[in-house]
Amino acid sequence: MPIYGSFGPLIGVVYVSNSHCRFLVYSAKNAEVLTFHELKLRQIVHNAGWMEYDPSEIWKHTLECIEVAYKNLVILEISPYDIIAVGICSVRGTTVIWDSTTGASLYNAIGWTDCRCTSQLKTILNNVKYNVNYLRAHSGLPLSTCFSALKIKWLMDNVSSVPGHISKRTLCCGTLDSWLLWNLTGAESCGVHATDVTNAQYTGLMNIHTLQWDKRLCDFYRIPLSILPRIHSNSEIFGYVIGGPLNGIPIAGSIGDQPASLLGQLSTKVGQNMCSIDDSCFVLLNTGEELIESQNGLISAIAYKLGVQAKPCYALEGAISNAGATVKWLKEELRINPEINSNDNVVEALTTFLGESSMISSSCSSNMLNAECGLAAKRSEVTFVPAFHGLYSPYWRYDARGTLLGLTSQTTAENVTQAAFEATGFQIYEILQAFKRDAVTWDWKNIKERFLFGGEYAENNSFIQFIADILGFILERPQTTSPAGLGTMIATGITMRVVDLNYAELAYMPPSDAFSPTTTQNRRNLLYERWEYAVRKCLNWNNYETYESDLALFAQRERDPNLSIRRSLPGSIFLTTTFVFLIVAKFLKSKYIS
């Protein structure tokens, strides 16, 4: 039996997100992060909608993060020899190609949000009669630019050296986890070319039923199977670190960032969910061993497979392309300060959405019932749909474009920020409704409406409060440093037999902050009606034929909430009278014949 220090066995996690590279060291005993180091990644944008990363920079940052964290353990007088394994966590869909003989990348890594493949997607959709779900039965995914298949196809068509490497069988292709694993295990000398089920699915080339590459999917995209990595579960030995301070340590886990967050938030029971808000936003619902084929614009996803012989756990997943990225856009491109008024009482007044209602008195202290508080409590009627590069779940419309409706001369930067916060809430609400429509056989009355939040932008209290007001139920934010890192540690610890799920649920459950909704259902319904209208304009932004009539009808609806009922009366009268006339005619005809 190995003898460890006071923190027990330690597990290291390499975590590469959209913006940072990190190495975290966890105590498997209590999930405490003992030390970590992170470096910011440089995002390369050549054209609008493109997003690239330098693969060699990612690898160099990974090495530096490992070395600094290792030294930190020594400074803290924690034995680095207690590290028993390493796990890999990375953003899914980001695609890399490299030469297996030299280990050099042949092109920059193409980020998952990159939409350079829009023209190819448009051609494919035209060929399949615009059926976005054409491959869903096999892959669990809709046709979209955010998955790797189209990126691989673009690289094959646009990087001149690729065809030669394919013919010589020296081309390796994979997501970021494959690139990291290859380099950690010796690169061109003895590197392991492998991936896990959660990252493999996001290529769009893995069969969700067999959990292996699907020849039909590869043939559809004309991608050779020979360039793809071998698929493993999330919890098994992938290989061993070659070189550096962690030399000889097994790489015992690999998992995509969002499935890792679901696991790290300990949403391991059927019906439990998780929302991660970073630049983008993902909402996952654990469906256990039941694979639900979505009919409502969601991803039928692999949540995790914790061992070679373990049964896979599935999830329904909703993807939102812009969440924190919208706030960043306000700040960097429009030079808007995305901070809501720092006075807590005023923030509460803002988040009530109750206008000049008497409820203001419950949010503002007696000495604050002045013009400033009243002004703060007034919410402008701005609606913002941040579809900068299309809408993902549940629409999957690459051609949608962002809209900002309801601007007046009184609109302030704070109003636009509120609308940006609300936009994430509305999109999450749409995904939650799609969950219920897909899981139609579930008894939702027995499933607690407990919604867990995590991610970089989940630390913004105002952001989460606005979302709580839109959704209408309590949100919980566990005080976890990195849910994705913790999930990776759990998957790795299961391989090394120092962690199991039952132990994790007891020992790793952190305290939580709670956010309660502060608005009324009527107000929420009104806001959602506005959102639906804005989305329709977003989806048909280049359709000018119905603009005037739509605008007039929307204004009329605002003045007359019973408009839809009254508009239906003439049609109802016509159908009723027609039916009566038919009966009378039939009666007279039979009487005449007799």
ZAMARGU-4260 file (C-alpha; in steps of 0.2 Angstrom, whole numbers, plus 5000, padded with zeros to 4 digits):
<rodrens>
0) 5000/5000/5000 | 5008/5017/4995 | 5011/5030/5008 | 5006/5047/5004 | 5007/5064/5012
5) 4993/5072/5022 | 4983/5076/5006 | 4983/5058/5000 | 4985/5054/4982 | 4986/5068/4970
10) 4979/5070/4952 | 4985/5082/4940 | 4973/5089/4926 | 4978/5097/4910 | 4964/5109/4905
15) 4963/5119/4889 | 4948/5130/4887 | 4943/5143/4873 | 4954/5156/4882 | 4967/5148/4894
20) 4978/5133/4897 | 4979/5127/4915 | 4987/5113/4925 | 4978/5109/4942 | 4983/5098/4955
25) 4969/5090/4966 | 4969/5080/4982 | 4959/5064/4978 | 4954/5064/4996 | 4943/5080/4997
30) 4944/5087/4979 | 4954/5102/4985 | 4964/5111/4972 | 4981/5112/4980 | 4989/5123/4967
35) 4987/5127/4949 | 4995/5138/4935 | 4986/5145/4920 | 4992/5155/4904 | 4981/5164/4892
40) 4979/5158/4874 | 4981/5169/4859 | 4966/5169/4848 | 4970/5171/4830 | 4957/5179/4819
45) 4961/5181/4801 | 4944/5184/4794 | 4927/5188/4802 | 4920/5172/4810 | 4936/5163/4810
50) 4945/5157/4826 | 4962/5149/4826 | 4975/5144/4839 | 4993/5140/4837 | 4995/5121/4842
55) 5014/5123/4846 | 5009/5138/4858 | 4996/5127/4867 | 5009/5113/4869 | 5022/5125/4876
60) 5009/5133/4888 | 5004/5116/4894 | 5023/5112/4898 | 5025/5128/4907 | 5009/5126/4917
65) 5015/5109/4922 | 5032/5114/4927 | 5026/5129/4937 | 5013/5119/4946 | 5025/5106/4950
70) 5037/5119/4958 | 5023/5126/4968 | 5020/5109/4976 | 5038/5109/4981 | 5037/5127/4988
75) 5021/5122/4998 | 5031/5107/5005 | 5019/5095/4997 | 5027/5080/4989 | 5025/5080/4970
80) 5029/5062/4970 | 5011/5060/4977 | 5004/5063/4959 | 4998/5046/4954 | 4990/5051/4937
85) 4986/5065/4925 | 4969/5068/4916 | 4966/5078/4900 | 4951/5090/4898 | 4949/5101/4883
90) 4936/5111/4873 | 4927/5100/4861 | 4927/5102/4842 | 4943/5112/4841 | 4953/5103/4827
95) 4971/5100/4824 | 4981/5091/4810 | 4999/5086/4811 | 5013/5076/4803 | 5016/5060/4813
100) 5034/5058/4807 | 5039/5076/4813 | 5026/5080/4826 | 5024/5097/4818 | 5006/5104/4815
105) 5002/5107/4797 | 4990/5122/4801 | 4983/5132/4815 | 4970/5123/4826 | 4953/5128/4821
110) 4942/5133/4835 | 4925/5125/4838 | 4916/5142/4836 | 4925/5145/4819 | 4912/5147/4805
115) 4923/5147/4789 | 4914/5131/4783 | 4897/5140/4781 | 4898/5138/4762 | 4901/5120/4763
120) 4887/5118/4776 | 4876/5127/4764 | 4880/5115/4750 | 4877/5100/4761 | 4860/5106/4767
125) 4855/5110/4749 | 4860/5092/4744 | 4849/5085/4759 | 4834/5096/4756 | 4839/5107/4771
130) 4836/5093/4783 | 4848/5099/4797 | 4844/5082/4806 | 4850/5071/4791 | 4864/5062/4801
135) 4856/5064/4818 | 4851/5046/4820 | 4869/5040/4818 | 4879/5054/4826 | 4867/5062/4838
140) 4871/5079/4831 | 4863/5091/4819 | 4872/5097/4804 | 4883/5112/4809 | 4899/5121/4807
145) 4903/5119/4826 | 4907/5101/4825 | 4924/5095/4818 | 4919/5085/4802 | 4917/5101/4791
150) 4933/5108/4798 | 4943/5092/4794 | 4935/5093/4777 | 4941/5111/4775 | 4958/5107/4780
155) 4959/5093/4768 | 4953/5104/4754 | 4964/5120/4758 | 4980/5114/4765 | 4991/5109/4751
160) 5002/5096/4760 | 4987/5086/4767 | 4984/5075/4752 | 5002/5069/4751 | 5002/5065/4770
165) 4986/5055/4768 | 4993/5045/4754 | 5009/5041/4764 | 4998/5038/4780 | 5008/5051/4790
170) 4993/5062/4793 | 4986/5063/4811 | 4970/5072/4814 | 4961/5075/4831 | 4953/5087/4843
175) 4964/5096/4856 | 4964/5081/4868 | 4972/5070/4855 | 4985/5084/4851 | 4990/5085/4870
180) 4990/5066/4872 | 5001/5064/4857 | 5014/5076/4864 | 5013/5071/4882 | 5017/5053/4877
185) 5032/5056/4866 | 5026/5064/4850 | 5034/5058/4834 | 5045/5045/4844 | 5031/5035/4852
190) 5016/5047/4854 | 4998/5039/4857 | 4985/5044/4844 | 4969/5042/4854 | 4954/5051/4860
195) 4939/5048/4871 | 4920/5046/4867 | 4915/5063/4872 | 4927/5072/4861 | 4925/5059/4847
200) 4907/5063/4846 | 4909/5081/4843 | 4918/5077/4827 | 4902/5071/4820 | 4910/5055/4814
205) 4907/5044/4828 | 4892/5032/4829 | 4883/5036/4845 | 4876/5019/4847 | 4892/5009/4844
210) 4904/5023/4851 | 4916/5019/4836 | 4920/5028/4820 | 4906/5026/4808 | 4911/5023/4790
215) 4895/5030/4783 | 4898/5046/4792 | 4916/5047/4786 | 4911/5043/4768 | 4897/5056/4769
220) 4911/5069/4773 | 4924/5060/4762 | 4936/5059/4777 | 4948/5044/4778 | 4947/5033/4793
225) 4965/5031/4794 | 4969/5049/4800 | 4957/5048/4815 | 4963/5043/4833 | 4957/5027/4842
230) 4942/5030/4853 | 4943/5026/4872 | 4932/5027/4887 | 4934/5042/4898 | 4942/5032/4912
235) 4957/5021/4907 | 4975/5021/4904 | 4979/5031/4888 | 4998/5030/4889 | 5012/5037/4900
240) 5020/5054/4901 | 5037/5054/4892 | 5049/5068/4899 | 5047/5083/4910 | 5043/5083/4929
245) 5029/5070/4927 | 5039/5057/4917 | 5032/5040/4919 | 5015/5045/4926 | 5000/5037/4918
250) 4987/5047/4908 | 4972/5039/4916 | 4958/5050/4910 | 4952/5061/4896 | 4935/5070/4894
255) 4927/5085/4885 | 4925/5101/4895 | 4906/5101/4896 | 4903/5083/4900 | 4917/5085/4913
260) 4907/5100/4920 | 4892/5089/4922 | 4902/5076/4931 | 4911/5089/4942 | 4895/5097/4947
265) 4890/5079/4953 | 4875/5079/4942 | 4876/5060/4941 | 4858/5056/4943 | 4845/5055/4930
270) 4836/5071/4928 | 4850/5082/4936 | 4856/5096/4925 | 4871/5108/4923 | 4874/5125/4915
275) 4891/5131/4911 | 4893/5150/4906 | 4909/5155/4898 | 4911/5164/4882 | 4898/5151/4876
280) 4885/5142/4886 | 4880/5124/4887 | 4866/5116/4896 | 4866/5097/4899 | 4853/5085/4906
285) 4858/5068/4913 | 4847/5055/4905 | 4857/5040/4912 | 4858/5024/4901 | 4843/5031/4891
290) 4849/5038/4874 | 4835/5050/4869 | 4835/5055/4851 | 4831/5073/4851 | 4816/5079/4841
295) 4818/5097/4847 | 4834/5104/4842 | 4845/5097/4855 | 4861/5086/4855 | 4860/5068/4860
300) 4876/5067/4869 | 4888/5055/4878 | 4889/5062/4895 | 4903/5050/4901 | 4909/5032/4900
305) 4919/5028/4916 | 4928/5013/4911 | 4931/5001/4897 | 4917/4989/4903 | 4906/5003/4910
310) 4890/5007/4902 | 4889/5024/4894 | 4879/5038/4902 | 4870/5049/4890 | 4864/5067/4891
315) 4853/5079/4881 | 4863/5095/4877 | 4859/5112/4872 | 4873/5124/4865 | 4872/5143/4865
320) 4886/5151/4854 | 4887/5168/4863 | 4885/5171/4882 | 4900/5178/4890 | 4906/5182/4873
325) 4892/5194/4871 | 4897/5204/4887 | 4915/5204/4880 | 4909/5211/4863 | 4900/5225/4872
330) 4916/5229/4881 | 4929/5227/4868 | 4920/5232/4852 | 4906/5244/4858 | 4917/5251/4872
335) 4902/5249/4884 | 4906/5245/4902 | 4896/5229/4905 | 4895/5232/4924 | 4878/5234/4932
340) 4877/5248/4945 | 4888/5242/4959 | 4876/5247/4973 | 4868/5231/4979 | 4851/5238/4983
345) 4850/5246/4966 | 4855/5230/4957 | 4841/5221/4967 | 4829/5234/4960 | 4835/5232/4943
350) 4833/5213/4943 | 4815/5214/4949 | 4809/5220/4932 | 4794/5227/4940 | 4795/5245/4934
355) 4787/5258/4945 | 4777/5245/4955 | 4775/5246/4973 | 4787/5231/4975 | 4802/5243/4973
360) 4800/5246/4992 | 4806/5229/4995 | 4821/5231/4985 | 4826/5248/4991 | 4829/5254/5008
365) 4818/5268/5014 | 4832/5281/5012 | 4834/5275/4994 | 4817/5279/4988 | 4822/5293/4977
370) 4824/5297/4959 | 4840/5287/4957 | 4832/5271/4964 | 4816/5274/4954 | 4826/5277/4938
375) 4836/5261/4941 | 4821/5251/4944 | 4814/5256/4927 | 4819/5243/4914 | 4820/5248/4896
380) 4811/5238/4883 | 4827/5232/4874 | 4828/5215/4867 | 4845/5208/4861 | 4848/5192/4851
385) 4867/5190/4850 | 4867/5178/4835 | 4883/5185/4828 | 4887/5169/4818 | 4870/5160/4818
390) 4859/5152/4832 | 4863/5135/4839 | 4851/5125/4850 | 4837/5123/4847 | 4836/5132/4830
395) 4853/5127/4822 | 4852/5141/4809 | 4869/5146/4802 | 4861/5161/4793 | 4853/5169/4808
400) 4860/5186/4813 | 4860/5197/4828 | 4846/5209/4832 | 4844/5223/4845 | 4827/5229/4846
405) 4818/5243/4856 | 4831/5256/4856 | 4825/5274/4861 | 4834/5290/4864 | 4833/5285/4883
410) 4842/5269/4881 | 4858/5268/4891 | 4873/5256/4891 | 4866/5248/4906 | 4850/5244/4897
415) 4859/5236/4883 | 4870/5226/4896 | 4853/5220/4904 | 4847/5214/4888 | 4863/5205/4884
420) 4861/5196/4901 | 4843/5192/4898 | 4847/5185/4881 | 4857/5170/4889 | 4842/5167/4901
425) 4830/5167/4886 | 4841/5154/4877 | 4843/5143/4892 | 4824/5144/4895 | 4821/5138/4877
430) 4833/5123/4880 | 4824/5118/4896 | 4808/5118/4887 | 4815/5107/4874 | 4822/5095/4887
435) 4804/5093/4893 | 4797/5090/4875 | 4811/5077/4872 | 4809/5068/4888 | 4790/5067/4886
440) 4789/5050/4896 | 4797/5057/4911 | 4787/5063/4926 | 4794/5080/4928 | 4783/5083/4944
445) 4795/5072/4953 | 4811/5080/4946 | 4817/5095/4957 | 4819/5111/4948 | 4836/5113/4954
450) 4848/5121/4941 | 4866/5121/4944 | 4878/5135/4937 | 4896/5136/4934 | 4909/5144/4923
455) 4919/5160/4922 | 4904/5171/4919 | 4894/5162/4933 | 4904/5172/4945 | 4894/5188/4940
460) 4880/5189/4952 | 4870/5201/4942 | 4871/5190/4926 | 4865/5175/4936 | 4851/5185/4944
465) 4844/5191/4928 | 4844/5172/4922 | 4835/5167/4938 | 4822/5180/4934 | 4820/5174/4916
470) 4819/5156/4921 | 4808/5158/4936 | 4815/5146/4948 | 4830/5145/4960 | 4847/5143/4953
475) 4862/5135/4963 | 4880/5140/4961 | 4891/5127/4969 | 4907/5135/4976 | 4919/5124/4964
480) 4935/5131/4957 | 4933/5122/4941 | 4919/5110/4938 | 4927/5104/4922 | 4943/5101/4931
485) 4935/5092/4945 | 4925/5081/4933 | 4941/5076/4924 | 4949/5072/4941 | 4935/5061/4945
490) 4936/5051/4929 | 4955/5049/4931 | 4953/5044/4950 | 4941/5031/4945 | 4954/5023/4933
495) 4967/5023/4948 | 4954/5016/4960 | 4956/5031/4972 | 4938/5038/4968 | 4921/5032/4965
500) 4905/5041/4961 | 4897/5037/4978 | 4912/5043/4987 | 4913/5059/4976 | 4895/5063/4980
505) 4898/5062/4999 | 4915/5070/5000 | 4916/5082/4986 | 4899/5091/4987 | 4903/5110/4990
510) 4892/5123/4998 | 4881/5133/4986 | 4875/5150/4983 | 4857/5152/4978 | 4848/5165/4967
515) 4829/5166/4968 | 4818/5174/4955 | 4812/5192/4959 | 4799/5195/4945 | 4782/5190/4942
520) 4775/5177/4930 | 4765/5190/4920 | 4781/5200/4917 | 4791/5185/4912 | 4778/5180/4899
525) 4778/5197/4892 | 4797/5197/4891 | 4797/5180/4883 | 4784/5186/4870 | 4796/5200/4865
530) 4810/5188/4864 | 4801/5176/4852 | 4797/5191/4841 | 4815/5196/4841 | 4821/5178/4837
535) 4809/5178/4822 | 4816/5194/4815 | 4834/5187/4818 | 4830/5171/4808 | 4822/5181/4794
540) 4833/5196/4795 | 4835/5198/4776 | 4816/5195/4773 | 4809/5213/4770 | 4792/5208/4763
545) 4783/5206/4780 | 4793/5219/4790 | 4779/5232/4790 | 4765/5220/4794 | 4775/5211/4807
550) 4779/5227/4816 | 4761/5234/4815 | 4754/5217/4822 | 4767/5217/4836 | 4762/5235/4841
555) 4744/5230/4840 | 4746/5215/4851 | 4755/5226/4864 | 4739/5237/4865 | 4727/5222/4864
560) 4732/5206/4873 | 4716/5198/4867 | 4720/5202/4849 | 4724/5184/4844 | 4707/5178/4851
565) 4697/5191/4841 | 4707/5188/4825 | 4702/5170/4826 | 4684/5174/4827 | 4680/5178/4809
570) 4689/5161/4803 | 4679/5152/4817 | 4663/5159/4811 | 4666/5155/4793 | 4671/5137/4797
575) 4655/5135/4809 | 4643/5142/4796 | 4651/5132/4782 | 4648/5116/4792 | 4630/5120/4796
580) 4626/5124/4778 | 4634/5107/4773 | 4623/5098/4785 | 4607/5108/4779 | 4611/5104/4761
585) 4614/5086/4764 | 4597/5085/4774 | 4588/5094/4760 | 4596/5083/4746 | 4590/5067/4755
590) 4573/5074/4758 | 4571/5078/4739 | 4578/5061/4734 | 4566/5052/4745
</rodrens>
